[in-house]
Amino acid sequence: MILRNWLGGLALTCLLPAFAADIRIGFIGLDTSHATAFADLLNDPAAKDHVSGARVVAAVPGGSPDIDSSWQRVPDYTGTLVKKHDIHIHGTIEAMLREVDAVMLLSVDGRPHLAQARPVIAAHKPLFLDKPMAGSLKEGAEIFRLAKEAGVPVFSSSSLRYGRKTVAVHQGSLGTVTNAVTGSPAHLEPTHPDLFWYGIHGVESLFTVMGPGCQSVRRSKTATGGIEVSGVWSGGRSGTFREDKGYTGEARGEKGSSEVGAYDGYAPLVVEVVKFFQTGQPPVAAEETLEILAFMEAADLSKKRDGASVTLDEVRRAAGLIR
């Protein structure tokens, strides 16, 4: 059975009632600067680009003991959230869920996301998962399967999806995009497939302007030795991710070309997350998010095969998503 058929049409009804007051948000994972940045945007009316309609009220610190950049950050970020925003800290996800209406799963490590998402979905709380959605394509697909089965709205995205020029191209400013190249830093973490850790930002920009439909990828190196992954899309279109020092890119389409891939802050993403909690309508299709994960896993497989072309269907088959 091809799971893509139902994933592409995933449309979930929000279980939140109509709130007169702000939606109460719970954080899972205080091992990333996103936790303090998102809380500032949501909880401080005086903050630049303040996002109204929701407030962070509780959190579970989390942290991964085998990743220094995870566990070492937890005490400082936890202390900041308590001192600055009076956020209640809980020892378990289940305890936190009794205090909140919706959840932002922010753990910087994608591997525990499936286990952390399970109780949220079981409690029927709308769920946003920060990048990477999961530690593998298979685990990402399982989160979407559980959510669909329970009727719980879920979505995942990098903030790079909501760069102003990237959004304009996504909305059709160039017509059909025939080719795009995006770049971002791509720091590696041995516990994750290479692009899952940080390169996902540039990959998210690429898929925002190209859309789904990638069929195969080849991984090579840039002139400076960085990661380069070239994809072939349906209809003869092409898209490339390149490791870069900044957030860059260009898209070409029927109506010309445009810069894409810039980072325009966290506020545009947080606006979409709050809107998602209010409406129950995921702004990014499950199918596209899973294709991003498949693209990144296929890139790793291409690396192991010395740059040979790898189809996304091969990694979907290995993950048990298609026969």
Secondary structure, DSSP 8 states (H G I E B T S, - for coil): --THHHHHT----------SS-EEEEEE--SSHHHHHHHHHHH-TTSTT---SEEEEEEE----TT-HHHHTTHHHHHHHHHHHH--EE-SSHHHHHTT-SEEEE--S-STTHHHHHHHHHHTT--EEEESSS-SSHHHHHHHHHHHHHHT--EEEE-GGGG-HHHHHHHTTTTSSEEEEEEEE-----TTS-HHHHTTHHHHHHHHHHH-S-EEEEEEEE-TTS-EEEEEEEGGG-EEEEEE-SS-EEEEEETTEEEE------SHHHHHHHHHHHHH---SS-HHHHHHHHHHHHHHHHHHHTTT--EEHHHHHHHTTS--
